[in-house]
Amino acid sequence: MLRVFVVFVLLTSVAGICFADDSMKIPRPVDAVRYERQYPVFLSKQISRVQGDALLTALDSGSVLVPVRPPPGALCALYLPPAVSLVVERTNGKKYVIGLSANGDFLRLPGGNYVVKEAARPQIAKVMAQIAEDFKQEILRAPRPFTYTISTLDDGGTLYGIARLFYGNARKWKQIYAANTANIKNPDVIFRGMELTIPKVN
């Protein structure tokens, strides 16, 4: 499948960055219809209008961003995948994806990778914390049984920690183990990315 990429020029200045192609520009809140989570997703993709608008307001159409360029001689630079990918559905029907690091100081946009200027970081970090908390509560409040992927939340990477997270009682790790004996051979050996059934317990 042939994909045509629009070439655009990024100009660094005191004011921030300039997008030569306006369709690549970070949308403003007035240009957004709704916001969704592209990654990670549990039950719902929805991100509140308040949080989405707050993030776009803090990004100020890209004026608070500085392009990250590879070191001299390198063809590209490798970066960790974003903690959250936010999809902005625009009024023109097109979608714009913003990948954010956990603390919101690093962004992956359609035009490349960017660092957020110091002054804008606290507000973006605040929105990121709210989005993360909403996601956590969605998982913790989900009707049980349900499937949970280890390390999606801060679970310690152990059955002990997962039981404490979901039941408030680490001693209930045995119930989780009993519900997952088909996948877990040794309760002391579980790993990031493993899917577990979180059972309903008394």
C-alpha positions as CSV (number, residue, x, y, z in Angstrom):
1,M,0.0,0.0,0.0
2,L,1.5,3.3,-1.1
3,R,1.4,6.0,1.5
4,V,2.0,9.6,0.7
5,F,3.7,11.7,3.3
6,V,3.4,15.4,3.4
7,V,6.8,17.0,3.8
8,F,6.9,20.0,6.0
9,V,9.6,22.2,7.5
10,L,10.1,22.7,11.3
11,L,11.6,26.0,12.2
12,T,13.0,26.5,15.7
13,S,12.5,29.9,17.2
14,V,12.1,31.7,20.5
15,A,8.3,31.3,20.1
16,G,8.6,27.5,19.5
17,I,8.0,25.7,16.3
18,C,6.3,26.5,13.0
19,F,4.3,23.9,11.1
20,A,4.5,24.5,7.3
21,D,1.6,22.2,6.7
22,D,-1.4,23.4,8.8
23,S,-3.0,20.0,8.8
24,M,0.0,18.7,10.9
25,K,-0.4,21.5,13.5
26,I,-1.6,20.6,17.0
27,P,-5.3,21.3,17.1
28,R,-6.8,23.9,19.4
29,P,-9.6,23.0,21.8
30,V,-12.1,24.8,19.5
31,D,-11.0,22.5,16.6
32,A,-11.6,19.3,18.6
33,V,-14.8,17.2,18.6
34,R,-13.7,14.6,21.1
35,Y,-10.7,12.8,22.6
36,E,-10.0,9.1,22.8
37,R,-7.2,6.9,24.2
38,Q,-5.4,5.0,21.5
39,Y,-3.1,3.3,23.9
40,P,-3.4,1.9,26.5
41,V,-7.0,0.9,26.4
42,F,-8.9,-1.2,29.0
43,L,-12.7,-0.9,28.7
44,S,-13.3,2.6,27.4
45,K,-11.3,4.7,25.0
46,Q,-13.0,7.9,26.1
47,I,-11.0,10.8,27.6
48,S,-13.0,13.6,29.1
49,R,-13.5,16.9,27.2
50,V,-12.1,18.8,30.2
51,Q,-8.8,16.9,30.2
52,G,-8.4,16.9,26.4
53,D,-9.1,20.7,26.2
54,A,-6.6,21.3,29.1
55,L,-3.9,19.4,27.3
56,L,-4.4,21.2,24.0
57,T,-4.5,24.5,25.8
58,A,-1.2,23.7,27.6
59,L,0.4,22.7,24.2
60,D,-0.7,26.1,22.8
61,S,-0.6,24.9,19.1
62,G,3.0,23.7,19.5
63,S,4.5,27.0,20.7
64,V,5.8,25.2,23.9
65,L,7.6,22.5,22.0
66,V,11.2,22.1,20.8
67,P,12.0,19.6,18.1
68,V,14.3,16.7,19.2
69,R,16.9,16.0,16.5
70,P,19.1,12.9,16.3
71,P,22.8,13.3,17.2
72,P,25.2,14.4,14.4
73,G,25.9,11.5,12.1
74,A,22.9,9.5,13.3
75,L,20.1,8.8,10.8
76,C,17.5,8.6,13.5
77,A,17.0,8.6,17.3
78,L,15.3,5.8,19.2
79,Y,12.9,6.7,22.0
80,L,10.7,4.8,24.4
81,P,7.1,4.3,23.3
82,P,4.6,6.9,24.7
83,A,2.9,6.1,28.0
84,V,-0.4,7.4,26.5
85,S,-1.5,8.0,22.9
86,L,-4.3,10.5,22.7
87,V,-6.4,10.7,19.5
88,V,-8.0,14.1,18.8
89,E,-10.9,14.0,16.4
90,R,-11.1,17.3,14.7
91,T,-14.1,19.2,13.4
92,N,-13.0,18.4,9.8
93,G,-13.3,14.7,10.6
94,K,-9.5,14.0,10.6
95,K,-7.7,12.5,13.6
96,Y,-4.5,13.8,15.2
97,V,-2.5,11.5,17.5
98,I,-0.4,12.8,20.4
99,G,1.9,10.4,22.1
100,L,3.0,11.5,25.6
101,S,5.5,10.3,28.1
102,A,4.4,9.5,31.6
103,N,5.3,12.9,33.0
104,G,4.3,14.8,29.8
105,D,7.7,16.4,29.1
106,F,8.2,14.4,25.9
107,L,5.8,14.2,22.9
108,R,5.6,12.1,19.8
109,L,3.6,13.9,17.1
110,P,2.9,13.2,13.4
111,G,5.8,15.5,12.6
112,G,8.4,13.9,14.9
113,N,9.6,14.0,18.5
114,Y,9.5,17.0,20.8
115,V,10.5,18.2,24.2
116,V,8.1,20.4,26.2
117,K,9.5,23.7,27.5
118,E,9.9,23.9,31.2
119,A,7.2,26.5,31.8
120,A,4.5,24.3,30.2
121,R,5.5,21.0,31.9
122,P,3.6,21.3,35.2
123,Q,0.2,21.8,33.5
124,I,0.8,18.9,31.1
125,A,2.0,16.7,33.9
126,K,-1.2,17.5,35.9
127,V,-3.4,16.5,32.9
128,M,-1.3,13.3,32.5
129,A,-1.8,12.5,36.2
130,Q,-5.6,12.9,35.8
131,I,-5.7,10.7,32.7
132,A,-3.6,8.0,34.5
133,E,-5.9,8.1,37.6
134,D,-9.0,7.8,35.5
135,F,-7.5,4.8,33.7
136,K,-6.5,3.2,37.0
137,Q,-10.0,3.7,38.5
138,E,-11.6,2.2,35.4
139,I,-9.6,-1.0,35.9
140,L,-10.0,-1.1,39.7
141,R,-13.8,-0.7,39.5
142,A,-14.3,-3.1,36.6
143,P,-16.8,-5.9,37.3
144,R,-15.1,-9.1,38.2
145,P,-13.9,-11.5,36.9
146,F,-12.0,-9.7,34.2
147,T,-8.7,-10.0,32.4
148,Y,-5.8,-7.8,33.6
149,T,-2.3,-7.4,32.0
150,I,0.5,-7.4,34.5
151,S,2.2,-4.0,34.9
152,T,-0.6,-2.0,33.3
153,L,-0.9,-0.4,36.7
154,D,1.7,-0.1,39.5
155,D,1.1,-3.6,40.7
156,G,4.7,-4.5,41.9
157,G,4.9,-7.3,39.3
158,T,3.9,-10.0,41.9
159,L,0.7,-11.8,42.8
160,Y,1.2,-10.3,46.3
161,G,1.2,-6.8,44.8
162,I,-1.7,-7.5,42.4
163,A,-3.8,-8.8,45.3
164,R,-3.1,-5.7,47.3
165,L,-3.9,-3.4,44.4
166,F,-7.3,-5.1,43.6
167,Y,-8.5,-6.3,47.0
168,G,-6.6,-4.1,49.4
169,N,-5.3,-7.4,50.9
170,A,-2.1,-9.0,49.7
171,R,-3.0,-12.3,51.3
172,K,-5.6,-12.8,48.7
173,W,-2.9,-13.6,46.1
174,K,-3.9,-17.3,46.4
175,Q,-7.3,-16.6,45.0
176,I,-5.7,-15.0,42.0
177,Y,-3.3,-17.9,41.6
178,A,-6.1,-20.4,41.8
179,A,-8.0,-18.6,39.0
180,N,-4.9,-18.7,36.8
181,T,-3.3,-22.1,37.4
182,A,-3.6,-22.9,33.6
183,N,-1.2,-20.0,32.9
184,I,0.9,-19.8,36.1
185,K,3.1,-22.8,36.9
186,N,5.0,-21.1,39.7
187,P,3.3,-18.3,41.7
188,D,6.7,-16.7,42.3
189,V,7.3,-16.5,38.5
190,I,5.1,-14.1,36.7
191,F,6.2,-11.5,34.1
192,R,5.2,-8.1,32.6
193,G,2.6,-8.5,29.9
194,M,1.2,-11.7,31.2
195,E,-2.7,-11.7,31.3
196,L,-4.4,-12.8,34.5
197,T,-8.0,-13.3,35.4
198,I,-8.9,-11.2,38.4
199,P,-11.6,-13.2,40.1
200,K,-14.5,-12.0,42.3
201,V,-13.6,-12.9,45.9
202,N,-15.5,-12.7,49.1
